[in-house]
Amino acid sequence: MELWNKLKFFGNKHADILTVLGLAVIFYFIFFHGIGTYSLMDVDETRYVAMARDMFLSKDFMTLYLNGEYFFEKPPLYFWQECLSFAIFGKINEFTARFPVSLLGFLFSFVVYFTCRKRINRRFGVFTSLILATSLEFIMLAKYAILDIVLTFYIGLALVCYFQIYFCNENHKKLYWWAFYLFSGLAVMAKGIPGFVIPFGTVFFTSIMTKKFKEIFKPLYFIPGVILFLLIVLPWHIVMLNKYNPLFFNEYIIKHHLHRFLNTENNEIGRKQPFYYYLLVILWGFIPWVFSMIAVAVEKIKNWDKQKYIEKIRNFDFDKLDNVHKMLALCWVMVIFIVLFFSSSSTKLVTYILPVYYPLAIIIGLVWMDYADRKKHEKPINISVKIFGWFAVIAGIAAMFTQFYLPAQIEDDIAEIKWFSLICLLVFGVGTLLFVKYKKYIGVFVFYVLFMTVVSAFATEEFFEVDYRFGQRDLVQFAKYAKEHDYTISAFNMDRKYSLLYYNDEKVDFNEDLKLNIKTVNDDLNKKDNVVVLKNKDIDKIKNKIKYKVIKTGRRYTMIQGVK
């Protein structure tokens, strides 16, 4: 008993330090553990890391190249960070490629913790930071070497700084405004137009809501801020315009920014989706927290008349709100604006919506803190937890018998991950159901966090390996073989699978003809020290028409070489 009292006293005395250390351990397992143990994924990881490698080796830190050709689609900040990682660690591999994005996920989770702790309390900081860090899409993209987490990081920092002006002392406002412009500039250098529109659009609408629109243009904030923003954004753009105009202007500004968003007839990018597309993305991207979010939303809709929401909106006065509700109001504006902005674009990819999880984590963080501490929203969240828990239990039981209803090949593919997944699902499902039954709601939260942490740390590699078996493993092996034997590669109908480029470290001839051209295949087979990669279904089209020998055959692709 005496020892327990001493430990309790020590914990209370050093609560802040112990909290940070505890979060650091969890964040390590979420973001860093095992990130170098599996191959880079097609298409984006292999493409962007290959570009960063070319930049690092060529020492041309201004111009981006992809497979030997100009790449004017993105700004260079992501690639600069990759090069810095390569320089620090002295090598180019999967770990050094993923380290910068994992670091940003790690750091931003702490930014959320510290800012929420400062403005509300430590417990709120813990809830919000853990909800963000364990949201499914945020985990995935913070361990995936592409641009979206970089954009999210700098947009997040910009709006964290902007939100602080509503809580800080008057003499600190200028510092937060200047930081807002600085990070907004870096967001633009991360991914162009979204890095400008999201921060400034959020500022525009929140300033109207808070009736502080004129404050935006206060010279002490506006003039130094704009100068900082332009000093960050203009130099690279001016250099590129002077060096490559009009090609850079037409590709970077017109095609990849204006046409991508405006859905013009000249838009060759595609990727069109319905307006509601990102609502569907959030349904899986915000797992496991989305279930409680939906449950509470349904409860509030049912009680719409009782809660008098219309009256509250009419009488809304931001200045009369406490810090918690001020933060909620700001976050709701940010959520709505981000969803509407990306939904309005003609080009939609799953990854674009990533910045929305920061404000959602704050909103749902308050819900879960109230649920755990005050049993608020008890009925709807309990229902959501039971549904999710029983789903996990049923999925775990179903996983025991996959050999009876899955094809043998698929069963073999998932063999390594099957029992791990089964155990995780059963432990998670049974655990959450027990905690709900005995009303230990903080235990439910802990189980959600631990489940996502374990999956991120110990299952990511296995999930990737399952995906590789459907074709990418073939390409990685082919590319490594070609590199060992100093072969160049030609590929047909491959949709630019950049594993061939990254793992061979040589320019790849991606033939883009929609129909397989027998003559072109034959010409490439006759090239000296060159191999050709085809889909297995295309091999039948060249049999008895071309002389070749098979070098390697994979599950989906085959590598062949000409016969003299």
C-alpha positions as CSV (number, residue, x, y, z in Angstrom):
1,M,0.0,0.0,0.0
2,E,2.8,2.4,0.8
3,L,4.5,1.6,-2.5
4,W,1.3,2.2,-4.3
5,N,0.9,5.6,-2.6
6,K,4.5,6.5,-3.5
7,L,3.9,5.6,-7.2
8,K,0.7,7.5,-7.2
9,F,2.4,10.6,-5.7
10,F,5.2,10.3,-8.3
11,G,2.7,9.9,-11.1
12,N,0.7,13.0,-10.0
13,K,3.9,15.0,-9.6
14,H,5.3,14.2,-13.0
15,A,2.0,13.7,-14.8
16,D,2.9,16.0,-17.8
17,I,6.3,14.2,-18.4
18,L,4.8,10.7,-18.0
19,T,1.9,11.6,-20.4
20,V,4.3,12.8,-23.1
21,L,6.5,9.7,-22.7
22,G,3.5,7.5,-22.9
23,L,2.2,9.2,-26.0
24,A,5.7,9.1,-27.5
25,V,5.8,5.3,-27.1
26,I,2.3,4.9,-28.6
27,F,3.1,7.2,-31.5
28,Y,6.4,5.4,-32.2
29,F,4.6,2.1,-32.7
30,I,1.9,3.8,-34.8
31,F,4.2,5.7,-37.1
32,F,7.7,4.3,-37.1
33,H,7.7,0.6,-36.2
34,G,8.6,-1.5,-39.2
35,I,8.3,1.2,-41.8
36,G,11.4,-0.1,-43.6
37,T,10.5,-3.7,-43.7
38,Y,8.3,-3.8,-46.8
39,S,8.6,-2.6,-50.4
40,L,7.5,0.7,-51.7
41,M,4.0,0.6,-53.1
42,D,2.8,1.3,-56.7
43,V,2.0,3.7,-58.0
44,D,2.7,6.8,-56.0
45,E,5.3,5.7,-53.5
46,T,7.6,4.2,-56.1
47,R,7.0,7.2,-58.4
48,Y,7.7,10.0,-55.8
49,V,10.6,8.2,-54.1
50,A,12.2,7.5,-57.5
51,M,11.9,11.2,-58.3
52,A,13.4,12.2,-54.9
53,R,16.3,9.8,-55.5
54,D,17.0,11.4,-58.9
55,M,16.9,14.8,-57.3
56,F,19.3,13.7,-54.6
57,L,21.8,12.0,-56.9
58,S,21.7,14.8,-59.6
59,K,21.9,17.6,-57.0
60,D,19.4,19.5,-59.1
61,F,17.0,20.6,-56.3
62,M,14.8,22.8,-58.5
63,T,13.6,20.7,-61.4
64,L,11.6,17.5,-60.9
65,Y,12.0,14.6,-63.3
66,L,10.1,11.4,-63.7
67,N,11.6,8.6,-65.7
68,G,13.9,11.1,-67.4
69,E,11.1,13.5,-68.3
70,Y,10.1,16.9,-66.8
71,F,7.5,16.6,-64.0
72,F,5.6,19.8,-63.5
73,E,2.7,18.4,-61.5
74,K,3.8,19.2,-57.9
75,P,6.0,21.7,-56.0
76,P,9.2,20.4,-54.5
77,L,8.9,20.5,-50.7
78,Y,8.1,16.8,-50.3
79,F,11.1,15.9,-52.4
80,W,13.4,18.3,-50.5
81,Q,12.4,16.5,-47.3
82,E,13.1,13.1,-48.9
83,C,16.5,14.3,-49.9
84,L,17.3,15.6,-46.4
85,S,16.4,12.1,-45.1
86,F,18.6,10.4,-47.6
87,A,21.5,12.8,-46.6
88,I,21.0,12.4,-42.8
89,F,20.9,8.5,-42.9
90,G,23.4,8.2,-45.8
91,K,21.3,5.7,-47.8
92,I,18.2,5.5,-50.0
93,N,15.8,2.7,-49.0
94,E,12.3,2.1,-47.8
95,F,13.0,3.4,-44.3
96,T,14.7,6.6,-45.3
97,A,11.9,7.2,-47.9
98,R,9.1,6.8,-45.3
99,F,10.8,8.4,-42.4
100,P,10.0,12.0,-43.3
101,V,6.2,11.4,-43.6
102,S,6.2,9.2,-40.5
103,L,8.0,12.0,-38.6
104,L,5.3,14.5,-39.7
105,G,2.5,12.3,-38.5
106,F,4.4,11.8,-35.2
107,L,5.0,15.5,-34.7
108,F,1.6,16.7,-35.7
109,S,0.0,14.3,-33.2
110,F,2.1,16.0,-30.5
111,V,1.1,19.5,-31.9
112,V,-2.5,18.5,-31.4
113,Y,-1.8,17.2,-27.9
114,F,0.0,20.3,-26.7
115,T,-2.3,22.9,-28.2
116,C,-5.4,21.1,-26.9
117,R,-3.8,20.7,-23.5
118,K,-2.9,24.4,-23.4
119,R,-6.3,25.7,-24.4
120,I,-8.5,23.1,-22.6
121,N,-6.7,20.6,-20.4
122,R,-4.2,17.7,-20.5
123,R,-6.9,15.0,-20.7
124,F,-8.5,16.7,-23.7
125,G,-5.1,16.8,-25.4
126,V,-4.7,13.1,-24.8
127,F,-8.1,12.2,-26.3
128,T,-7.8,14.3,-29.4
129,S,-4.2,13.4,-30.2
130,L,-4.8,9.7,-29.9
131,I,-8.0,9.9,-31.9
132,L,-6.1,11.6,-34.7
133,A,-3.1,9.3,-34.6
134,T,-5.3,6.1,-34.6
135,S,-7.7,7.2,-37.4
136,L,-7.3,4.6,-40.2
137,E,-6.5,6.9,-43.2
138,F,-4.2,9.1,-41.1
139,I,-2.2,6.0,-40.0
140,M,-2.1,4.7,-43.6
141,L,-0.9,7.9,-45.2
142,A,1.6,8.7,-42.4
143,K,3.4,5.5,-43.2
144,Y,3.2,6.0,-47.0
145,A,5.8,8.1,-48.8
146,I,3.5,10.4,-50.7
147,L,2.7,14.1,-50.6
148,D,-0.7,14.2,-48.7
149,I,0.6,13.9,-45.1
150,V,3.1,16.7,-45.9
151,L,0.3,19.0,-47.1
152,T,-1.8,18.0,-44.1
153,F,1.1,18.7,-41.7
154,Y,1.6,22.3,-42.9
155,I,-2.1,23.1,-43.3
156,G,-2.6,21.7,-39.8
157,L,0.2,23.9,-38.4
158,A,-1.1,27.0,-40.2
159,L,-4.6,26.5,-38.8
160,V,-3.3,25.5,-35.3
161,C,-1.6,28.9,-35.3
162,Y,-4.6,30.7,-36.6
163,F,-6.9,29.1,-34.0
164,Q,-4.6,30.4,-31.3
165,I,-5.4,34.0,-32.0
166,Y,-8.9,33.4,-30.5
167,F,-7.3,32.3,-27.2
168,C,-4.0,34.1,-26.7
169,N,-3.0,37.5,-25.3
170,E,-3.2,40.5,-27.6
171,N,0.5,40.9,-27.8
172,H,1.0,37.3,-29.0
173,K,-1.5,37.5,-31.9
174,K,1.0,38.9,-34.4
175,L,3.3,35.9,-33.8
176,Y,0.5,33.5,-34.5
177,W,-0.6,35.4,-37.6
178,W,3.0,35.4,-39.0
179,A,3.3,31.7,-38.3
180,F,0.0,31.1,-40.1
181,Y,1.3,32.8,-43.2
182,L,4.6,31.0,-43.0
183,F,3.1,27.5,-42.7
184,S,0.5,28.3,-45.4
185,G,3.4,29.1,-47.7
186,L,5.0,25.8,-46.9
187,A,1.6,24.1,-47.5
188,V,1.6,25.6,-51.0
189,M,5.2,24.3,-51.6
190,A,3.9,20.9,-50.5
191,K,1.1,20.6,-53.0
192,G,0.1,23.8,-54.6
193,I,-3.4,25.3,-54.6
194,P,-4.9,23.3,-51.8
195,G,-2.1,24.6,-49.5
196,F,-3.5,28.1,-50.1
197,V,-7.2,27.6,-50.4
198,I,-7.8,25.4,-47.3
199,P,-6.0,27.7,-44.7
200,F,-7.2,31.0,-46.2
201,G,-10.7,29.7,-46.9
202,T,-11.0,28.5,-43.3
203,V,-9.8,31.9,-42.1
204,F,-12.3,33.7,-44.4
205,F,-15.4,31.8,-43.1
206,T,-14.3,31.6,-39.5
207,S,-13.6,35.3,-39.4
208,I,-17.1,36.0,-40.7
209,M,-18.5,33.6,-38.0
210,T,-16.6,35.3,-35.3
211,K,-17.1,38.8,-36.7
212,K,-13.4,39.5,-36.9
213,F,-13.1,39.8,-40.6
214,K,-11.5,43.3,-40.5
215,E,-8.8,42.0,-38.1
216,I,-7.4,39.9,-41.0
217,F,-6.2,43.0,-42.7
218,K,-4.6,44.7,-39.7
219,P,-1.3,46.0,-41.1
220,L,0.8,44.5,-38.3
221,Y,-0.6,41.0,-39.1
222,F,-1.3,41.3,-42.9
223,I,1.8,43.0,-44.3
224,P,4.6,41.0,-42.6
225,G,2.5,37.8,-43.1
226,V,2.1,38.3,-46.9
227,I,5.8,39.1,-47.2
228,L,6.6,35.8,-45.4
229,F,4.2,33.9,-47.5
230,L,5.6,35.3,-50.8
231,L,9.2,34.8,-49.7
232,I,8.5,31.1,-49.3
233,V,6.3,30.6,-52.4
234,L,7.6,32.9,-55.1
235,P,11.3,32.0,-55.5
236,W,10.9,28.5,-56.8
237,H,7.9,29.4,-59.0
238,I,9.7,32.4,-60.5
239,V,12.8,30.2,-61.3
240,M,10.7,27.6,-62.9
241,L,8.7,30.1,-65.0
242,N,11.8,31.8,-66.2
243,K,13.5,28.5,-67.0
244,Y,10.7,26.5,-68.5
245,N,8.0,28.9,-69.6
246,P,5.5,28.3,-71.3
247,L,5.7,24.6,-70.6
248,F,5.8,25.0,-66.9
249,F,2.9,27.5,-66.9
250,N,0.7,25.2,-69.1
251,E,1.4,22.0,-67.2
252,Y,1.7,23.2,-63.6
253,I,-0.8,26.1,-63.4
254,I,-3.3,25.4,-66.2
255,K,-3.5,21.6,-66.4
256,H,-2.7,20.4,-62.9
257,H,-4.3,23.2,-60.9
258,L,-7.1,24.9,-62.9
259,H,-8.2,22.1,-65.1
260,R,-8.0,19.6,-62.3
261,F,-10.4,21.6,-60.2
262,L,-12.7,23.2,-62.7
263,N,-13.6,20.1,-64.7
264,T,-12.9,21.7,-68.1
265,E,-13.2,19.8,-71.4
266,N,-9.4,19.8,-71.6
267,N,-9.0,18.0,-68.3
268,E,-7.0,14.8,-69.2
269,I,-6.5,13.8,-65.6
270,G,-9.8,12.0,-65.0
271,R,-10.5,10.5,-61.5
272,K,-14.0,11.9,-61.5
273,Q,-16.2,10.9,-58.6
274,P,-19.7,11.9,-57.4
275,F,-20.1,15.0,-55.2
276,Y,-20.7,12.9,-52.0
277,Y,-17.5,10.8,-52.6
278,Y,-15.6,12.2,-49.6
279,L,-18.4,11.5,-47.2
280,L,-18.0,7.8,-48.2
281,V,-14.2,8.1,-47.7
282,I,-14.6,9.5,-44.2
283,L,-16.8,6.5,-43.3
284,W,-13.8,4.2,-43.6
285,G,-11.0,6.7,-43.2
286,F,-12.1,7.7,-39.7
287,I,-12.4,4.1,-38.4
288,P,-12.8,3.3,-35.5
289,W,-14.1,6.7,-34.3
290,V,-16.6,7.1,-37.2
291,F,-19.1,4.7,-35.5
292,S,-19.5,6.9,-32.4
293,M,-19.6,10.0,-34.6
294,I,-22.5,8.6,-36.6
295,A,-24.3,7.4,-33.4
296,V,-24.0,10.8,-31.7
297,A,-25.1,12.6,-34.9
298,V,-28.2,10.4,-35.1
299,E,-29.0,11.2,-31.5
300,K,-28.7,14.9,-32.1
301,I,-30.9,14.8,-35.2
302,K,-33.6,12.9,-33.2
303,N,-33.4,15.6,-30.5
304,W,-33.3,18.5,-32.9
305,D,-36.5,20.1,-31.6
306,K,-35.6,19.6,-27.9
307,Q,-32.1,21.0,-28.3
308,K,-33.4,24.1,-30.1
309,Y,-30.5,24.2,-32.5
310,I,-32.2,26.7,-34.9
311,E,-32.6,29.1,-32.0
312,K,-29.0,28.6,-30.9
313,I,-27.8,29.3,-34.4
314,R,-29.8,32.5,-34.6
315,N,-28.5,33.7,-31.2
316,F,-25.0,32.5,-31.9
317,D,-22.3,34.8,-30.3
318,F,-18.8,33.4,-30.6
319,D,-17.4,35.7,-27.9
320,K,-19.8,34.3,-25.3
321,L,-18.6,30.7,-25.8
322,D,-16.2,29.0,-23.5
323,N,-12.9,27.7,-24.9
324,V,-14.2,24.3,-25.6
325,H,-17.1,25.5,-27.7
326,K,-15.0,28.1,-29.4
327,M,-12.7,25.3,-30.5
328,L,-15.7,23.2,-31.7
329,A,-17.1,26.1,-33.7
330,L,-13.8,26.7,-35.5
331,C,-13.3,23.0,-36.2
332,W,-16.8,22.6,-37.6
333,V,-16.2,25.5,-40.1
334,M,-12.9,23.8,-41.1
335,V,-14.6,20.4,-41.6
336,I,-17.4,21.8,-43.7
337,F,-15.1,23.9,-45.8
338,I,-12.6,21.1,-46.5
339,V,-15.3,18.6,-47.5
340,L,-17.1,21.2,-49.8
341,F,-13.8,22.3,-51.3
342,F,-12.6,18.9,-52.3
343,S,-16.1,17.7,-53.2
344,S,-16.3,20.6,-55.7
345,S,-13.2,19.5,-57.5
346,S,-13.6,17.5,-60.7
347,T,-10.6,15.4,-59.7
348,K,-11.0,13.3,-56.5
349,L,-8.6,10.9,-54.9
350,V,-9.0,9.1,-51.6
351,T,-5.9,10.8,-50.2
352,Y,-7.0,14.4,-50.8
353,I,-9.4,14.6,-47.8
354,L,-6.7,13.9,-45.2
355,P,-6.6,17.4,-43.7
356,V,-10.2,16.9,-42.4
357,Y,-9.1,14.4,-39.7
358,Y,-7.5,17.1,-37.5
359,P,-10.7,19.1,-36.8
360,L,-12.7,15.9,-36.7
361,A,-10.4,14.5,-34.0
362,I,-11.0,17.6,-31.9
363,I,-14.8,17.3,-32.3
364,I,-14.9,13.6,-31.5
365,G,-12.3,14.0,-28.8
366,L,-14.7,16.1,-26.8
367,V,-17.4,13.5,-27.4
368,W,-15.3,10.7,-26.1
369,M,-14.0,12.6,-23.1
370,D,-17.6,13.4,-22.1
371,Y,-18.5,9.8,-22.7
372,A,-15.6,8.4,-20.6
373,D,-15.8,10.9,-17.8
374,R,-19.4,12.0,-17.5
375,K,-21.2,9.2,-19.4
376,K,-22.6,11.7,-21.8
377,H,-24.0,10.3,-25.1
378,E,-23.9,6.9,-23.2
379,K,-26.8,5.2,-25.1
380,P,-25.8,6.0,-28.7
381,I,-22.0,5.4,-28.2
382,N,-22.7,2.1,-26.4
383,I,-24.8,1.0,-29.3
384,S,-22.0,1.9,-31.7
385,V,-19.4,0.1,-29.6
386,K,-21.6,-3.0,-29.4
387,I,-22.2,-3.1,-33.1
388,F,-18.5,-2.6,-33.8
389,G,-17.6,-5.2,-31.1
390,W,-19.9,-7.9,-32.3
391,F,-18.8,-7.2,-35.9
392,A,-15.2,-7.8,-34.8
393,V,-16.2,-11.0,-32.9
394,I,-18.1,-12.4,-35.9
395,A,-15.3,-11.4,-38.3
396,G,-12.8,-13.2,-36.0
397,I,-14.9,-16.3,-35.9
398,A,-15.4,-16.2,-39.7
399,A,-11.6,-15.9,-40.1
400,M,-11.2,-19.4,-38.5
401,F,-13.0,-21.0,-41.4
402,T,-11.7,-19.1,-44.4
403,Q,-10.4,-22.4,-45.9
404,F,-14.0,-23.5,-46.5
405,Y,-15.2,-20.5,-48.5
406,L,-12.1,-18.7,-50.0
407,P,-10.2,-19.9,-53.1
408,A,-7.1,-21.9,-52.3
409,Q,-4.8,-19.2,-53.8
410,I,-6.4,-16.5,-51.6
411,E,-6.3,-18.7,-48.5
412,D,-2.5,-19.1,-49.2
413,D,-2.1,-15.4,-49.7
414,I,-3.6,-14.5,-46.3
415,A,-2.1,-17.4,-44.3
416,E,0.6,-15.3,-42.6
417,I,-1.8,-12.6,-41.5
418,K,-4.9,-14.8,-40.8
419,W,-4.2,-15.8,-37.2
420,F,-2.9,-12.5,-36.1
421,S,-6.0,-10.8,-37.5
422,L,-8.2,-13.4,-35.9
423,I,-6.8,-13.0,-32.4
424,C,-6.8,-9.1,-32.7
425,L,-10.4,-9.1,-33.8
426,L,-11.6,-11.5,-31.0
427,V,-9.6,-9.8,-28.2
428,F,-10.8,-6.3,-29.4
429,G,-14.4,-7.4,-29.8
430,V,-14.8,-9.3,-26.6
431,G,-12.8,-6.6,-24.6
432,T,-14.9,-3.7,-25.8
433,L,-18.1,-5.6,-25.2
434,L,-17.1,-6.4,-21.6
435,F,-16.0,-2.8,-20.9
436,V,-19.4,-1.5,-22.1
437,K,-21.2,-4.1,-20.1
438,Y,-19.5,-3.0,-16.9
439,K,-19.6,0.7,-17.8
440,K,-15.8,1.1,-17.8
441,Y,-15.9,3.5,-20.7
442,I,-12.3,4.7,-20.5
443,G,-11.4,1.0,-21.1
444,V,-13.3,1.1,-24.4
445,F,-11.3,4.1,-25.5
446,V,-8.0,2.4,-24.5
447,F,-9.0,-0.7,-26.4
448,Y,-9.8,1.3,-29.5
449,V,-6.4,3.0,-29.3
450,L,-4.5,-0.3,-28.6
451,F,-6.2,-2.1,-31.4
452,M,-5.3,0.5,-34.0
453,T,-1.7,0.8,-32.6
454,V,-1.2,-3.0,-32.7
455,V,-2.6,-3.2,-36.3
456,S,-0.4,-0.3,-37.4
457,A,2.8,-1.6,-35.8
458,F,2.6,-5.3,-36.4
459,A,0.1,-5.9,-39.3
460,T,1.0,-3.2,-41.8
461,E,3.8,-5.2,-43.3
462,E,1.7,-8.3,-43.6
463,F,-1.2,-6.4,-45.2
464,F,1.2,-4.9,-47.7
465,E,2.7,-8.3,-48.5
466,V,-0.8,-9.7,-49.2
467,D,-1.3,-6.9,-51.7
468,Y,2.1,-7.4,-53.3
469,R,1.1,-11.0,-54.2
470,F,-1.4,-9.7,-56.7
471,G,1.3,-8.5,-59.1
472,Q,3.7,-6.0,-57.5
473,R,5.9,-8.6,-56.1
474,D,6.5,-9.8,-59.6
475,L,7.6,-6.4,-60.7
476,V,9.9,-5.8,-57.8
477,Q,11.6,-9.1,-58.4
478,F,11.9,-8.5,-62.2
479,A,13.4,-5.0,-61.6
480,K,15.9,-6.3,-59.1
481,Y,16.9,-9.1,-61.5
482,A,17.3,-6.6,-64.3
483,K,19.5,-4.4,-62.1
484,E,21.7,-7.3,-61.1
485,H,22.2,-8.2,-64.8
486,D,22.5,-4.6,-66.0
487,Y,19.4,-4.9,-68.2
488,T,17.1,-2.1,-69.3
489,I,13.4,-2.7,-69.2
490,S,10.5,-2.2,-71.6
491,A,7.0,-2.6,-70.3
492,F,3.6,-2.8,-72.1
493,N,0.2,-1.9,-70.9
494,M,1.5,-1.6,-67.3
495,D,-0.2,1.7,-66.3
496,R,3.2,3.0,-65.4
497,K,4.0,0.6,-62.6
498,Y,6.9,2.5,-61.1
499,S,8.3,-0.5,-59.2
500,L,10.2,-1.3,-62.4
501,L,11.7,2.2,-62.3
502,Y,12.6,2.5,-58.6
503,Y,13.9,-1.0,-58.1
504,N,15.9,-1.2,-61.3
505,D,17.2,2.4,-60.9
506,E,17.2,2.9,-64.7
507,K,14.8,4.7,-67.1
508,V,11.9,2.4,-68.1
509,D,10.3,2.4,-71.6
510,F,6.6,2.5,-70.7
511,N,4.8,1.8,-74.0
512,E,1.4,3.4,-73.6
513,D,-0.4,1.9,-76.6
514,L,-3.8,0.6,-75.6
515,K,-3.4,-2.3,-78.0
516,L,-0.4,-4.6,-77.8
517,N,1.7,-3.8,-80.8
518,I,3.5,-7.0,-81.9
519,K,6.1,-5.1,-83.9
520,T,7.0,-2.8,-81.0
521,V,7.4,-5.8,-78.7
522,N,9.7,-7.5,-81.2
523,D,11.7,-4.3,-81.7
524,D,12.2,-4.0,-77.9
525,L,13.2,-7.6,-77.6
526,N,15.9,-7.0,-80.2
527,K,17.5,-4.2,-78.2
528,K,20.8,-5.0,-76.7
529,D,20.7,-5.9,-72.9
530,N,16.9,-5.2,-72.8
531,V,14.1,-7.3,-71.3
532,V,10.4,-6.9,-71.8
533,V,7.7,-7.2,-69.1
534,L,4.2,-8.1,-70.1
535,K,1.0,-9.2,-68.4
536,N,0.5,-12.9,-68.5
537,K,-2.7,-12.5,-70.5
538,D,-0.6,-10.7,-73.2
539,I,1.9,-13.5,-73.6
540,D,-0.7,-15.6,-75.4
541,K,-1.0,-12.8,-78.0
542,I,2.7,-13.0,-79.0
543,K,3.1,-16.8,-78.9
544,N,4.2,-18.2,-82.3
545,K,4.6,-14.7,-83.6
546,I,7.9,-13.6,-81.9
547,K,10.9,-15.5,-80.8
548,Y,11.7,-15.0,-77.1
549,K,12.7,-16.8,-74.0
550,V,11.0,-16.5,-70.6
551,I,13.3,-15.1,-67.9
552,K,10.8,-15.0,-65.0
553,T,7.1,-15.8,-64.7
554,G,5.1,-14.3,-61.9
555,R,1.5,-14.5,-60.8
556,R,0.4,-11.6,-63.1
557,Y,3.4,-10.7,-65.1
558,T,6.1,-12.3,-67.2
559,M,9.6,-11.1,-68.1
560,I,11.0,-12.2,-71.5
561,Q,14.1,-11.6,-73.6
562,G,14.8,-11.8,-77.3
563,V,16.4,-14.9,-78.9
564,K,19.1,-14.2,-81.5
